[in-house]
Amino acid sequence: MAEIPTVQAYFDTLDQRFAADQAKGLKAVFQFELAGEGGGTYHIVVDDGKMTWAKEAHAAPGITIKMAADDYVKMINGKLNGQMAFMTGKMKVSGQIPLAMKMQTLFPVNKA
């Protein structure tokens, strides 16, 4: 898949990358608070193999990921390692931390 240029483009094409088979039996809400130009607040609802998303905050996210929009674009394109971003403070995660690891299988990122 081609490199994803913006946060909005990532969410607009999320259904093409969503691994529904990896989401069987999972009910979770992922929230993204992405700061800076091209950012915004988004959430993804995963419900037993189905997925919806919206560009707004969710009332009860299971996990919230906060980072700069440009760093998020680097991460989804495989140019910034998510674990390294977390360890260096570029990404802050709150809530159900194991869901962050599950994201790699639910929403595979591009490889650089």
N, C-alpha and C positions, 0 to 999 in steps of 0.2 A: 504494500500500500504506500502511496506517496506520502511525503512528509506533511504533517498537519501544521498549517501556518498560524492558526489562532485558537484561542480557547473556544470561541463560538463555533469554529469549524469542527473542533473535536466533538462538541456536544451535538452538533447538527448531523454528524455521521456516526454517532455512538451505536445506533442500531446495527450498523454494518460490522462492528467489532464485538458486540455483546455475545458472550459465549453462554447461550441459554442452557446448554447441557450442564454447565458448571454451577448453575444457579438453582437446580432442582432442590426443593425443600428449604431454600434460603429465603428468609424475609428480613430485609435490611434497608436502611436509608443512609445513603452516603451524601454528605453535604460538603461543598467546596466553596471556600471563601477566598477568592483570588484577587489580590490587590494590584493596583496600578493600571496602566493603559491596557485596554482589551480584557480586563478582568470582570468580575461580578460574582454574585452568589448564585450557585446552582445546586440542585439536589437530584439524586437518582434514587428511585424506589425500585428495589428488586423484590419480586414476590413470586416465589416458586417457579422459576424459569421465565418469568416475564419481567420487562423493564420499562419504566417510563422516566422521563426527566422533565425538569422545569427550571427556568431561570428565575428562581426566587428561593428564599429561605424556607425550610421545612420546620414545622412546629416541634417535631421530636426526632431529630437525626440520631442514628445509632453511632455514627462517627462523623467528625468534622475535620476537614483538612484545610489548613490555612497556609497560603504561600503566595509569592509574587506570581502574577499571570505569566510573565516571560519565563520564569523558572518552571512553571507547570508545563508550558509548551515544550521546553527542553526535555523535561522528564517524559512526557508522552511520546516524544520522538526518539527516546532512547539515548539522549545526549547528556542526561543527568540521572544518576542512579538514585532511586527513591530512598534507599536506606542511607546513602551518603547525605542526601538532602536533609533527612531527618536528623542525623547525627551532627550535622554542621549548623543546624538551626534554620535552614532555608525552608523547611517544612515543619509545621506544628500539627500534631494529631491529638485529638481529644475524643473520648468516648471509648467504644469497643475496639481497641487496638488490633485484635486479630482480623478484623474486617479489612484493615489496610493491606494485610498480606493477601487476602482473598481477592483484592482488586486486580492483582496481576493475572489471575486466571479468568476473572469475569470480564475484564476490559483490557485485553492484551495491548501493549504499546508497540509502536513501530521500533524497529532496530536500526541504529545508525549505520 
